[in-house]
């Protein structure tokens, strides 16, 4: 029974195939369709492969650009730092430099006041000339007696007094005698004597 059923199915299948082939016979069209489909499938992998290659190339270029940019920035930073250091060194040198200005101090010495230090003849402040006799005293006609510290001051006092022609200065007592005339002279180390010459 099973063999008859299998045989009947085979005959029926053959009959259907035979009828289709006998009616249309489009075997060449069917072959073309299969070939077109195959061509489309083989093209698709080529397109995908190309896209992957382009993507990989782009990703490699970007890191390279970033590295170059960083290196340039670091180089610029280094140059700026060097310039700043040089400027600071120059400023420090300018601040340390100093100039010393010499100063001159003049000390005025007092004029000679003792008989031994004064010039002979001695010219008073009014231009009058006096002859000096150091270590000498005299007899005289007294006008006035004054307390004066130096022989020079004694002579200047005579210049300002009318009728005074001579002075007798006692060193120990700082006493100045103004005289209108002189009678005699004698040596005495405690006295100095001056007489008007004109």
Buried (B, 14 or more C-beta within 10 A) or exposed (E): EEEEEEEEEEEEEEEEEEEEEEEEEEEEEEEEEEEEEEEEEEEEEEEEEEEEEEEEEEEEEEEEEEEEEEEEEEEEEEEEEEEEEEEEEEEEEEEEEEEEEEEEEEEEEEEBEEBEEBEEBBEBEEEBEBEBBBBBBBEBEEBEEBEBEBBBBBBBBBBEBEEBBBBBBBBEEBBBBBBBBBEEBEEBEEBBBBBBEE
